[in-house]
Amino acid sequence: MIPLQIYRARRSRVFAVVLVALAVVACSSDPPTPLGSDNDLASSTPGVVSSDTLALSEDSVLAYYTPIAADDVLEFGRPASINPVPEYQRSMVIQVGWSGASADTLKTVLKAQLRLTVDDLDAPFPARFYQLAAPYNEGEPIEALDTLSVIVDPSTNSPNRTLQTVPREYELPSALVQGWIRDDIERTAIAIVYTDDVSDRIATFMSTEAANDRPALVVDFVGGTSRTYSVSSDATFVRPTANTSNLIISDGYVRRIYFKLPLDQLAEHSAVHSARVRLYLVPGSTLGSAPNLIVFIPASSDPTDDKFKDGQLVTTVIYQPSADYVEFTMTNAIALMLQGTLENNGVVVRYDAENTQVRQVEFYDSSAPEELRPRLFITTSTPAEFDPDEEP
């Protein structure tokens, strides 16, 4: 796949040619004379200019399940919702690395503790630890917290725990850790889940990307030896507590919007003078900072194809939370599609720098009232008609 910045450079050169060609055909400062202006074609009828408002088709939301994995902190808890924005609950996923475990397989685990260092926490947080059904590798998608079982606190034999600033160690069952070390039990990840009904609470803990105080598993063995196993991968797993029927772009929980351009409604061989897409914002639906969106034409029309995730950059756009709508130009892209040099695989809009923070924006979809539906505003002209039998 060609990087987006290279696409941008190539696109600029091609689009410049298209625009110059259109300018030559459509514009002139020469006054009309009895012989006609420089733009008149002998024995021809000028093309018809049309301005149309077209409905976008097949608008949909595509969810991707990559968590926030590159931050230097792990988020935990559930900030309060601000209607119509839902709450976004944060859980922590921890994968212990087992480098050096082969030297400990004949030892007996006396005590094992997961060490988590607080970055910011204003009060104790209730939580549960779960054994996930699969290991986690940094950057991999996690569709759901598929849990095998709750990991009880050996000191209390309770599934309920409290996350606090000190102490920063949380005991794990010796038999479970023994099985992981000996590889008798699959070395799956640990999920730490917020269990309180109270919203508007968020805490952060140091992650594997932190400069110090990274999470680790400290194991004491019978006989007085010990080993500290570093955490190899971790992530903040984010999920909204409610769904929406609107078109939504989000990050943390990554969602993109996709729609088709109704180019089959244009006259054959149309020349594009201008084209722009307008999406109407749902009032109050924005969350987070960095409202930077990327618009691109995917390299495939099949959302299940890996090539669909990348493609030809069209433009970037920044929305204003207080605005009624956001618009972006499609003139050059549609011109290339009509020329056959760019595949009409639809349009994807997503956040820039995905998997970095919790944010969202919602737009009305094609089932909304007529005046709020996503639209393509396009001005085109048909080719001039030439009569070769008419005398000039």
Sequence and secondary structure as in RCSB ss.txt:
>XXXX:A:sequence
MIPLQIYRARRSRVFAVVLVALAVVACSSDPPTPLGSDNDLASSTPGVVSSDTLALSEDSVLAYYTPIAADDVLE
FGRPASINPVPEYQRSMVIQVGWSGASADTLKTVLKAQLRLTVDDLDAPFPARFYQLAAPYNEGEPIEALDTLSV
IVDPSTNSPNRTLQTVPREYELPSALVQGWIRDDIERTAIAIVYTDDVSDRIATFMSTEAANDRPALVVDFVGGT
SRTYSVSSDATFVRPTANTSNLIISDGYVRRIYFKLPLDQLAEHSAVHSARVRLYLVPGSTLGSAPNLIVFIPAS
SDPTDDKFKDGQLVTTVIYQPSADYVEFTMTNAIALMLQGTLENNGVVVRYDAENTQVRQVEFYDSSAPEELRPR
LFITTSTPAEFDPDEEP
>XXXX:A:secstr
   HHHHHHHHHHHHHHHHHHHHHHH       TT  TT  TTEE   EEEEEEE EEEEEEE    B SSSEEE
EEE   BTTB  EEEEEEEEE  TTGGGGTTS EEEEEEE  EEE SS EEEEEEEESS   TT    S  EEEE
E BTTTTBS EEE SSS EEEE HHHHHHHHHTSS    EEEEE  S  SEEEEEE TTSSS   EEEEEETTS 
EEEEEEEEEEEEEEESS  SSEEEEETTTEEEEEE  GGGS TT EEEEEEEEEEB TT  BSS  EEEEEEES 
S TTSGGGGSEEEEEEEE  TT SEEEEE HHHHHHHHHTSS    EEEEESS SSS EEEEE  TTS GGGS E
EEEEEE   EE TTS  
